[in-house]
Amino acid sequence: MIKRYKPRVDNRKFYRVNERIFALQLRVLDAEGKQIGVLSKFEALQTARSQGLDLVEVAPMAKPPVAKIVDFKKFLYQEEKKKREEKKKAKVSETKEVRLGPFMSENDLGVMVKRAREFLENGDKVRFVVFFAGRQITHPEFGHRVLDKAISDLSDISKVERERHLEGKKLITLVTPDKKGSGKAAQSENQNAQEENKEISIEKV
C-alpha cells in the first residue's frame, strides 16, 4: 500500500540577509526605523558591517526594496514577540470553571485561586462553583465565605460579572478580567454577602 504524505506547511517568514539580498539598490533604515537613504547593496553592507550589525531585507516587493540595519537575532526575537502579542490580543475569551468546596482548607483554596488567576491573566472568564454535599447545603454561609476569600484575592485583576446565586446544591458566581484592576464590583459584592451572612448562625455540620 502506498502511503501519501501531505506536505508540511511552514508559516514562518523568511528574510534575506546580507549577501543573500538580490537587489542592487535598497532603501535603508536604521534599527529605530529611521530612513538612512537609498544606497547600493555594497554601501548598505559596508554601513551595517561598520556597526557590527546585519542588513535585513524587510520589504522585498517595495521599489526599491527596503532593508534595515539591525542585529538579526534580536530582530527575529522582536518579530516573534510581536506575533505572540497579536495572537494573544486576537484570542477569543473563554469561560473556565473552578470548583470549590465549602469546607476546603486554606491551602487547597490558595491552589484554586492561583489557577483562576492564570485563567484571568490569559483573558478568560472564571466561573466559580461551590458544591455542597449532603447536609452541607443547610449551611450556605460557609460557601459564601469561600467565595468571599477567592473574589477578594483576585480583586486586583478581576471584577464580578454575575452575582452569586444558588442552583440546586451549587453556589455560582462569574468573574471577568479587569485590566484596570479596580475590583470595585468584587468588593461591593463581598460587602453585601458579608452583611447577609451576619444574619445566619455559624454552625458547622
CORVEN-V707771 format. One line per field, one symbol per residue. ss: DSSP state (a for helix, b for strand, c for the rest). A space follows every 50 residues. Layout:
# CORVEN-V707771
ss=???
This chain:
# CORVEN-V707771
ss=ccccccccccccccccbaaaccccbbbbbcccccbbbbbbaaaaaaaaaa cccbbbbbbccccccbbbbbcaaaaaaaaaaaaaaaaaaaccccbbbbbb bccccaaaaaaaaaaaaaaaacccbbbbbbbccaaaaaacaaaaaaaaaa aaaccccbbbbbbbbbbccbbbbbbbbccccccaaaaaaaaaaaaaaccc ccccc
